[in-house]
Structure formats: C-alpha cells, structure tokens
Amino acid sequence: MSTSASAPTLIRNVAVFDGTKLHAPQDVLIDGPVIVAVGPALGTPAGAAVVDGTGRTLLPGLIDAHTHTTDTEQLRRALLFGITTELDMGGTPSVARALREAARERDDLADLRIATTGATAPGGHPSQLVALGLLEPFPTVSGPEDADAFVAARVAAGADHLKIFIEDGAAIGTPMPLMSAETISALVRAAHERGLRTAAHTLTRRSARLAIDCGVDGLAHAPADGPCDDALVADAAARGMFVVPTLTSLTGATGTPVEYALIDDSLLRPYADPRWLKEIERMRTEGPGEVRVGPVSVDARYAADAALRMFEAGAPLLAGTDGAGGEGHPTTHGISYHGELALLVAAGLTPAQALTAATAAPADAFGLDDRGRIAAGLRADLLLVEGNPLADITAVRDIAGLWRRGVPVDRTTVPSERLVRP
C-alpha cells in the first residue's frame, strides 16, 4: 500500500531531541516527505494539520543497526514501535531486494538497507544454517584473490554495505573455518573502493582484534567472551570503528531473554506480532530449551562493558538488536529494540546517549545523510512520545505520533502479512 502526505503538519510547542541534544519546546513543520522548518512560533500553513506537542518530545525515527529481515511483516512491526529504518546484516539477496523495494514504495513499512550475502570462508559461519534449511546455499571467499570478485557480485546483487563473518565457531559450539587476515583486509579494500561500509560479525575478542587490524568499519556485535584489554578498546576507538552491542540477542541465548519482561509492558504488548508473542509465552512457560554453547562462553555483561568502554574512548555506539524472530529465537523486530535501549542505559549510557545511538549515530555510520536528525531539509521520519525519554528511556515506548516520510502511521489497526518469497 503506497501512501503519501496530503497536507502539511505542524507539531506545535514540542521538546525536540535533534539526534544529539534536547531543545526547548518549539515548532516543527512537515510538508510532503521532509521537515521544512524548525523553530519557535512558526506560522500555520493553510490546511495544515496541527498536533499539540505540549508535554511531549519529538525525536528522529529510530534506526535498528542490526537486523535480519525476511518479510514485510517484520518491517511493519518495526515501524509500529518507532523504528523507521532497519539495517539488514545478511540474507538471501532476492528476498532482501524485494523487501527494500517494498519499503521504498510503502510508508507503512520501515525503510531498509541491505547487505545481501555476507563474506565467509568455505564452510564458515553461517554455512551450518544451510544444512538446517534456514538459508539457501551462498558463495564464499577462499582467499584474498577472491575478494574483489565477491564484493563486485555483492554490489551487482544490490548490497548497500558489506557484512564480514569473523567467526571460528568457538562461541557457538560449531568449530568452523575462518578467513585469513589477508582475505579480510582484501574484502575491506574492495568494499571501500566501491563505496561500501563494512561491518564484522565478531562475538569474541580474537574476532574483534582481527576486525580492527584489518580495517573493518565496525563491529556488528561487541566482543562477549570476556573482559577486553585496554589495548583492544583503545585501538577500536582510534580507528573510529563503530560498535553495535546487540545486548538483546545475547540475553536471548540465556534463560532470561529481555523479551520476557517486554511482553508485560502494556505500551508494547498490543503491537507485538501475535505469532511471535505466542512463541515467547511458550518459551517463558516451558523454558527456552537447550542453548548450545561452545568451549568459549559469551555473556551480555562482557559485551556491555566492551561497548561502553569503546564508546567512552571515542568509538561511535549504535543501537541494534540482531532481530530475526522465529521458533526458539526471542529477539525480533520492533519490540526487542526497546529492550536494547533499556540495556544500553543499564550498561552506563545516559538516555540521551542511548537515543543518539538510536538515531544520529547509525545514520552517520552508514552514510544515511537524509535522516537520523531533526533539521530542515531532512526526511520527516519522526517519533512523538509522551514525556521526556531523556529522563526515562522507557518514555520512548509511549508513542503519541509517528511519521514516515511525512506520512502519519496508523497504529490503531495492525494487519498481519507475509511477503511471498520471490
């Protein structure tokens, strides 16, 4: 369903978090898909819809910097929770392209940027998912000589960024081949030559060190296998690497996923996917089942500590969930993101810092120059919430208004759909 804004909208007397700081109550004017003015006492255009912002806060639409998106239902659910953009970190290229195109045409879905196929060694992660029928067979990278052709193929497949798997299986219970440092460096060079940013799957300190030394732009997970040494933290920050902690998905590998508490929040529960909600209720009642771990155990507390220290040293921190959904996988699109924001604050970020990690920081890290902030000329991807989320991060759950490209999002009816795979 394609939609378009029919008239200007003036949000009056609203506190504005512009992506980095909070401003005193002022007015914000939307016309078409963009913000046209921000300031005190703006004039009201003829025919404009006027929204009272008194006692409310306006933020840029949220950005989930790590998802795996497989159908339009996930994009619809993400949007209902205030996420106006998702950054997909790997999946079947034909499905990813179809979803991105659907998001371009429809304003009732979160926007999408895609990685298509991630780079890994033959037999490397996530090749084990092919045998389980969860992924289709995909091309791999045998050595540095394959890097240029692999990245060129990703560009031809429509990739907006490149995902690199640096995973030897120690943390997931399945030993597997790992690409060499020379191969990873060659992939990064090939990606940069084509204007693609790179993000590395890194669950361990060894993986993070490889990513740092090979020039990867960011960590798609914070290292979670133990406390990081000061040199690793300092080097990540010195290289300007971004880090996506994905604390929510790490709690999902334990007996107490953060989603068990989220589904009891009356501000969140009504908008959750009913099928996912049923699965979470089952898991909470019966237990998550056996969690397979390798010789190296991972812990969200280590990831939180590493991410916070990297951030304090100057590394950009991005909010992302690794949301996928499905049987036995509690972390999903939309609702899990609010758990991630709460976990970031619990780890030591201020609510303002967590909200920057949700807006301006991912936009900057992935070159999305038209969003992530509130300023004239930028996309009208906007989230209006009751109260002040800079005083209490959970206030961002109390959504009073939501716009994608200037189009109001109807949260009163929540249809359920699935994209037919091409």
C-alpha positions as CSV (number, residue, x, y, z in Angstrom):
1,M,0.0,0.0,0.0
2,S,1.6,3.2,-1.1
3,T,0.7,6.3,0.8
4,S,1.5,10.0,0.6
5,A,1.2,13.0,2.8
6,S,-1.8,15.1,1.7
7,A,-1.3,18.3,3.7
8,P,1.4,20.0,5.8
9,T,1.6,19.0,9.5
10,L,2.7,21.5,12.2
11,I,3.8,20.0,15.5
12,R,3.4,22.8,18.0
13,N,5.3,23.5,21.2
14,V,7.2,20.2,21.4
15,A,10.6,19.5,23.0
16,V,12.9,18.4,20.3
17,F,15.7,15.9,20.6
18,D,17.5,16.5,17.3
19,G,19.6,13.4,17.4
20,T,22.3,14.6,19.7
21,K,20.7,17.1,22.1
22,L,17.4,18.3,23.6
23,H,16.0,21.6,22.7
24,A,13.4,23.7,24.5
25,P,9.8,23.4,23.2
26,Q,9.4,24.8,19.6
27,D,7.5,24.0,16.4
28,V,8.3,21.6,13.7
29,L,6.7,21.8,10.2
30,I,6.4,18.9,7.9
31,D,5.4,19.3,4.3
32,G,5.4,16.3,2.0
33,P,8.2,13.9,2.9
34,V,10.5,16.4,4.5
35,I,10.9,18.7,7.5
36,V,10.7,22.2,6.2
37,A,11.2,24.3,9.3
38,V,12.1,24.0,13.0
39,G,11.8,27.0,15.3
40,P,9.7,29.0,17.7
41,A,6.2,30.2,16.8
42,L,6.1,29.0,13.2
43,G,3.2,30.2,11.0
44,T,0.5,27.7,10.3
45,P,0.1,27.0,6.6
46,A,-3.4,26.9,5.1
47,G,-4.9,23.5,5.6
48,A,-2.2,22.2,7.8
49,A,-2.9,19.6,10.5
50,V,-1.8,20.9,13.9
51,V,-0.5,18.5,16.5
52,D,-0.2,19.6,20.1
53,G,3.3,18.7,21.4
54,T,2.9,20.1,24.9
55,G,4.5,17.8,27.4
56,R,5.8,15.6,24.6
57,T,9.2,15.0,22.9
58,L,9.9,14.7,19.2
59,L,12.7,12.5,18.1
60,P,14.1,11.3,14.7
61,G,12.7,8.0,13.7
62,L,14.7,5.2,15.3
63,I,17.3,3.1,13.4
64,D,17.9,-0.6,14.1
65,A,21.6,-1.0,13.1
66,H,21.5,-4.9,13.0
67,T,18.6,-7.0,11.8
68,H,17.9,-10.0,9.6
69,T,14.8,-9.2,7.7
70,T,12.8,-11.8,5.8
71,D,9.3,-10.5,5.3
72,T,7.2,-7.3,5.2
73,E,5.5,-8.2,8.5
74,Q,8.8,-7.6,10.3
75,L,9.2,-4.2,8.6
76,R,5.6,-3.4,9.6
77,R,6.1,-4.4,13.2
78,A,9.4,-2.4,13.4
79,L,7.6,0.7,12.2
80,L,4.8,0.3,14.8
81,F,7.5,0.5,17.5
82,G,9.0,3.7,16.1
83,I,11.8,2.2,14.0
84,T,11.7,3.9,10.7
85,T,14.9,2.3,9.2
86,E,16.4,-1.1,9.6
87,L,19.9,-2.1,8.5
88,D,19.8,-5.7,7.4
89,M,23.1,-7.6,8.1
90,G,22.7,-10.5,5.7
91,G,20.2,-12.7,4.0
92,T,19.0,-14.1,0.7
93,P,19.7,-11.4,-2.0
94,S,16.4,-11.8,-3.9
95,V,14.4,-11.5,-0.7
96,A,16.4,-8.6,0.6
97,R,15.9,-6.7,-2.7
98,A,12.2,-7.4,-2.8
99,L,11.8,-6.1,0.8
100,R,13.9,-3.0,0.1
101,E,11.7,-2.2,-2.9
102,A,8.6,-2.8,-0.9
103,A,9.9,-0.3,1.7
104,R,10.7,2.2,-1.0
105,E,7.1,2.1,-2.2
106,R,5.2,1.9,1.1
107,D,5.2,4.2,4.0
108,D,3.6,1.7,6.3
109,L,6.9,-0.3,6.5
110,A,10.2,0.7,8.0
111,D,12.8,1.6,5.4
112,L,15.5,-1.0,4.7
113,R,19.2,-1.1,3.7
114,I,20.7,-4.5,2.9
115,A,23.9,-6.4,2.9
116,T,22.7,-9.4,0.9
117,T,25.3,-12.3,1.3
118,G,27.9,-11.9,4.0
119,A,31.6,-12.8,3.3
120,T,32.8,-16.0,4.9
121,A,35.2,-18.9,4.3
122,P,34.1,-22.1,2.6
123,G,32.2,-24.0,5.3
124,G,32.4,-20.9,7.6
125,H,29.6,-19.3,9.6
126,P,26.7,-19.3,8.8
127,S,27.1,-22.3,6.4
128,Q,25.7,-24.6,9.1
129,L,22.3,-23.0,8.6
130,V,22.2,-24.2,5.0
131,A,22.1,-27.8,6.2
132,L,19.3,-26.9,8.5
133,G,17.3,-25.5,5.7
134,L,17.3,-22.0,7.2
135,L,19.5,-20.4,4.5
136,E,19.9,-21.1,0.8
137,P,23.4,-22.1,-0.4
138,F,25.6,-19.0,-0.9
139,P,29.0,-18.1,-2.4
140,T,32.1,-18.0,-0.1
141,V,35.6,-16.5,-0.2
142,S,38.5,-18.9,-0.3
143,G,41.3,-16.4,-0.2
144,P,42.3,-12.8,-0.9
145,E,42.3,-13.4,-4.6
146,D,38.5,-13.9,-4.4
147,A,37.8,-10.7,-2.6
148,D,37.4,-8.3,-5.4
149,A,35.0,-10.6,-7.4
150,F,33.0,-11.4,-4.3
151,V,32.4,-7.7,-3.4
152,A,31.7,-6.9,-7.1
153,A,29.0,-9.6,-7.0
154,R,27.5,-8.1,-3.8
155,V,27.3,-4.7,-5.5
156,A,25.6,-6.3,-8.5
157,A,23.2,-8.0,-6.1
158,G,22.2,-4.7,-4.7
159,A,24.2,-4.5,-1.4
160,D,24.2,-1.2,0.4
161,H,27.0,-2.4,2.8
162,L,29.2,-5.5,3.3
163,K,28.9,-8.0,6.1
164,I,32.0,-9.9,7.0
165,F,31.9,-13.0,9.2
166,I,34.9,-13.3,11.6
167,E,33.7,-16.4,13.5
168,D,35.7,-19.6,14.2
169,G,32.7,-21.2,16.0
170,A,34.3,-21.2,19.4
171,A,31.4,-19.2,20.8
172,I,28.5,-21.0,19.1
173,G,29.5,-24.6,19.6
174,T,30.4,-25.5,16.0
175,P,34.1,-25.2,15.1
176,M,34.4,-23.9,11.6
177,P,36.9,-22.3,9.1
178,L,37.8,-18.7,9.5
179,M,39.0,-16.4,6.8
180,S,42.6,-15.2,7.0
181,A,43.6,-11.7,7.9
182,E,44.8,-11.1,4.3
183,T,41.4,-12.2,3.0
184,I,39.5,-9.9,5.4
185,S,41.8,-7.0,4.5
186,A,41.3,-7.6,0.8
187,L,37.5,-7.6,1.3
188,V,37.6,-4.3,3.2
189,R,39.7,-2.7,0.4
190,A,37.4,-4.0,-2.3
191,A,34.3,-2.7,-0.4
192,H,35.8,0.7,0.2
193,E,36.8,1.0,-3.5
194,R,33.1,0.6,-4.3
195,G,31.8,2.9,-1.6
196,L,30.5,0.2,0.8
197,R,30.9,0.4,4.5
198,T,31.9,-2.9,6.3
199,A,30.6,-4.5,9.4
200,A,32.1,-7.6,11.0
201,H,30.3,-10.4,12.9
202,T,32.5,-10.6,16.0
203,L,31.5,-12.4,19.2
204,T,34.9,-12.8,20.7
205,R,37.9,-10.7,21.5
206,R,40.0,-12.6,18.9
207,S,37.5,-11.8,16.2
208,A,37.3,-8.1,17.3
209,R,41.1,-7.8,17.1
210,L,41.1,-9.3,13.6
211,A,38.4,-6.8,12.5
212,I,40.4,-3.9,14.0
213,D,43.7,-4.9,12.4
214,C,42.1,-5.5,9.0
215,G,40.4,-2.1,8.9
216,V,36.7,-3.1,9.1
217,D,34.5,-0.1,9.7
218,G,32.5,-1.5,12.6
219,L,31.7,-4.4,14.9
220,A,28.2,-5.9,14.3
221,H,28.5,-7.4,17.8
222,A,30.6,-6.3,20.8
223,P,33.1,-9.0,22.0
224,A,31.3,-11.0,24.7
225,D,33.7,-13.8,25.6
226,G,35.5,-12.0,28.5
227,P,36.8,-8.6,29.6
228,C,38.5,-6.6,26.8
229,D,42.0,-5.4,27.4
230,D,42.7,-1.7,27.3
231,A,44.7,-2.0,24.0
232,L,41.7,-3.5,22.1
233,V,39.4,-0.9,23.4
234,A,41.8,1.9,22.6
235,D,42.6,0.6,19.1
236,A,38.9,0.3,18.2
237,A,38.3,3.8,19.2
238,A,41.5,5.1,17.5
239,R,40.4,3.5,14.2
240,G,37.0,5.2,14.5
241,M,35.2,1.9,14.5
242,F,31.5,1.8,15.4
243,V,30.2,-0.9,17.7
244,V,26.7,-2.5,17.8
245,P,26.5,-4.3,21.2
246,T,23.4,-6.4,20.4
247,L,22.8,-6.9,24.1
248,T,19.3,-8.1,23.5
249,S,20.3,-11.0,21.3
250,L,23.0,-12.0,23.8
251,T,20.4,-12.2,26.6
252,G,18.3,-14.3,24.2
253,A,20.9,-17.0,24.5
254,T,20.3,-17.3,28.2
255,G,17.3,-18.5,30.3
256,T,16.1,-14.9,30.8
257,P,15.7,-13.1,27.5
258,V,14.8,-9.4,27.9
259,E,11.7,-10.1,25.9
260,Y,10.2,-11.9,28.8
261,A,9.8,-8.6,30.6
262,L,9.0,-6.6,27.5
263,I,5.8,-8.5,26.7
264,D,4.4,-7.5,30.1
265,D,4.6,-3.8,29.2
266,S,1.2,-2.5,28.2
267,L,2.7,0.1,26.0
268,L,4.5,-2.6,23.9
269,R,2.4,-5.8,24.0
270,P,-0.5,-4.6,21.8
271,Y,1.8,-4.0,18.9
272,A,3.8,-7.3,19.0
273,D,3.4,-9.9,16.3
274,P,0.8,-12.4,17.7
275,R,2.7,-15.4,16.4
276,W,5.9,-14.2,18.0
277,L,4.1,-13.3,21.2
278,K,2.7,-16.9,21.4
279,E,6.2,-18.3,21.0
280,I,7.6,-16.1,23.7
281,E,4.8,-17.0,26.0
282,R,5.6,-20.7,25.3
283,M,9.3,-20.2,25.9
284,R,8.7,-18.3,29.2
285,T,6.4,-21.1,30.4
286,E,8.4,-24.1,29.2
287,G,11.9,-22.6,29.1
288,P,14.0,-21.8,26.1
289,G,15.2,-25.3,25.7
290,E,18.9,-26.4,25.4
291,V,21.2,-23.5,24.5
292,R,24.2,-24.8,22.6
293,V,27.4,-23.1,23.6
294,G,31.0,-23.8,22.5
295,P,34.2,-24.0,24.5
296,V,34.1,-20.2,24.8
297,S,31.0,-18.8,26.6
298,V,29.6,-15.4,25.8
299,D,27.9,-13.0,28.2
300,A,26.0,-9.8,27.5
301,R,27.7,-8.2,30.5
302,Y,31.1,-8.5,28.8
303,A,29.6,-7.1,25.6
304,A,28.1,-4.2,27.5
305,D,31.4,-3.4,29.3
306,A,33.4,-3.5,26.0
307,A,30.9,-1.3,24.1
308,L,30.7,1.2,26.9
309,R,34.5,1.5,27.2
310,M,34.9,1.8,23.4
311,F,32.2,4.5,23.4
312,E,33.9,6.4,26.3
313,A,37.2,6.2,24.3
314,G,35.5,7.8,21.3
315,A,34.0,4.9,19.2
316,P,30.5,5.6,17.9
317,L,27.9,3.3,19.5
318,L,24.9,2.1,17.5
319,A,21.7,0.5,18.8
320,G,20.9,-2.7,17.1
321,T,19.2,-6.0,18.0
322,D,20.2,-8.7,15.7
323,G,16.5,-9.2,15.5
324,A,15.2,-12.1,13.4
325,G,12.4,-13.9,15.0
326,G,11.2,-17.4,14.6
327,E,10.8,-20.5,16.7
328,G,13.2,-20.5,19.6
329,H,14.6,-17.1,18.8
330,P,13.2,-14.4,21.1
331,T,14.9,-11.4,19.6
332,T,12.6,-9.9,17.0
333,H,11.8,-6.7,15.1
334,G,10.4,-3.7,16.8
335,I,9.7,-4.7,20.4
336,S,13.2,-6.0,21.1
337,Y,14.7,-2.7,20.2
338,H,13.1,-1.1,23.3
339,G,14.8,-3.8,25.3
340,E,18.1,-2.9,23.7
341,L,17.7,0.8,24.6
342,A,17.0,-0.1,28.2
343,L,20.0,-2.4,28.3
344,L,22.3,0.3,27.0
345,V,21.2,2.7,29.7
346,A,21.6,-0.1,32.3
347,A,25.1,-0.6,31.0
348,G,26.0,3.0,31.7
349,L,24.9,5.2,28.8
350,T,22.7,8.2,29.6
351,P,19.3,8.1,28.0
352,A,20.5,10.9,25.7
353,Q,23.5,8.9,24.6
354,A,21.3,5.8,24.0
355,L,18.9,7.9,21.9
356,T,21.9,9.2,19.8
357,A,22.9,5.6,19.4
358,A,19.4,5.0,18.0
359,T,19.3,8.0,15.6
360,A,22.2,10.2,14.6
361,A,25.0,7.7,15.2
362,P,23.7,4.9,12.9
363,A,22.8,7.4,10.2
364,D,26.3,8.8,10.3
365,A,28.0,5.4,10.4
366,F,26.2,4.2,7.3
367,G,26.1,7.4,5.4
368,L,22.3,8.0,5.7
369,D,22.6,11.7,5.4
370,D,18.9,12.4,5.0
371,R,17.8,11.0,8.4
372,G,18.7,10.4,12.0
373,R,18.3,14.1,12.9
374,I,15.6,16.7,13.1
375,A,16.5,19.7,10.9
376,A,15.1,21.5,7.9
377,G,15.6,19.6,4.7
378,L,15.8,16.1,6.2
379,R,13.3,13.3,5.9
380,A,10.2,13.6,8.0
381,D,10.8,10.2,9.8
382,L,9.7,11.4,13.2
383,L,8.6,9.9,16.5
384,L,6.5,11.8,19.0
385,V,6.4,10.4,22.6
386,E,4.7,11.4,25.8
387,G,7.0,12.9,28.5
388,N,10.8,13.1,28.3
389,P,12.8,10.0,27.3
390,L,16.0,11.8,28.2
391,A,14.9,11.5,31.8
392,D,13.4,8.0,31.5
393,I,14.4,5.9,28.4
394,T,11.2,3.9,28.7
395,A,9.2,7.0,27.8
396,V,10.1,6.3,24.2
397,R,7.7,3.4,24.3
398,D,4.7,5.8,24.9
399,I,4.2,6.8,21.3
400,A,1.8,9.7,20.6
401,G,2.6,10.1,16.9
402,L,4.7,8.6,14.2
403,W,5.5,9.7,10.7
404,R,7.5,8.0,7.9
405,R,8.4,10.4,5.0
406,G,5.8,12.7,6.4
407,V,3.0,10.2,6.3
408,P,1.2,9.6,9.6
409,V,1.5,5.9,10.7
410,D,-1.8,4.4,11.8
411,R,-1.1,2.3,14.9
412,T,-4.8,1.6,15.6
413,T,-5.1,-1.2,13.1
414,V,-2.3,-3.7,13.0
415,P,-2.7,-6.0,9.9
416,S,-0.6,-9.2,9.7
417,E,1.0,-10.1,6.4
418,R,3.9,-12.1,4.9
419,L,5.8,-11.3,1.8
420,V,5.8,-14.2,-0.8
421,R,9.4,-15.0,-1.4
422,P,10.4,-14.3,-5.0
